[in-house]
Amino acid sequence: MSIPKKFDRTTFNRRAICKDGFSLSVQASKMSYCHPRVDHADRYMEVEIGFPSEHEPLLAPYQEGNGKMSKDVFSNVPVPIVSLILIKHGGMVEGELPAGIPPFTLPSQE
């Protein structure tokens, strides 16, 4: 009986949360649907999005399944689309993004 090699776990980014409460998982690694499909790239051109908190029409062309968006994964989403989504929802207020995606954290209006 052979013993399987230890699974090389990739560190996952914390969920990105936007100012209006919208959130999504944005991942890129050799285990993700992204480009380049490697760990720790200097910059990613496409990333994997998972489980947005609500329906987001900009993600529709990249949806893997055909069910509810909040329960699905979106492959090879171009970084400019991710940027548009972040801006549309007021900018990112917490979380993490793969290399090459600006968080578009907007200045406080206090």
Summary of the structure (lengths in Angstrom):
residues: 110
radius of gyration: 14.9
end to end distance: 63.9
largest distance: 63.9
contacts: 281
relative contact order: 0.24
helix: 17%
strand: 22%
